[in-house]
């Protein structure tokens, strides 16, 4: 099994060796709590643009709440180099299409893999269109997400779209614990489910 934290550290070391070439990263963000540690960790190495694209979220109210919290975090996090924000479309029908027939499967199943792919695919498309150097996602910070599968999809989409994918396992090195600390510090809304109506029922 690949150690994706080691892969990340290797990439950051290489980037750090050329500080005059700070690359642009399109970072798919699922929510403010998960983004907090990733912003803190990566901002010294990248010009970060957060991309909020999460059609899996079960209601427009929940979607808006998570988006507002991400905006607030970007504004309030001191010492954070400027993070731009791109707001993707809220298109829940696209999630229901990819999850059709998989509704009864448990969390962590192929339904979740379809959801990862949906969000990473759109991130890769935008990264290519806007000429970003890298794309990645905050999803690997969650202990409930399959980092191996997320990185596998990132690798495939990198080849397809010609944009480098930043491999990660952000929960390592106490990343998940740090995200909890930062969430408390900034009083961030922490949802108790992934976002889709199927995870909410469990």
Secondary structure, 3 states (H helix, E strand, C coil): CCCHHHHHHHHHHHHHCCCCCCEEEEEECCCHHHHHHHHHHHCCCEEEEEEECCCCCCCHHHHHHHHHHHHHHHHHCCCCCCCEEEECCCCHHHHHHHHCCCCCCCCCCHHHHHHHHHHHHHHHHHHHHCCCCEEEEHHHHCCCCCHHHHHHHHHHHHHHHCCEECCCCCCCCCHHHHHHHHHHHCCCCCCCCCCCHHHHCC
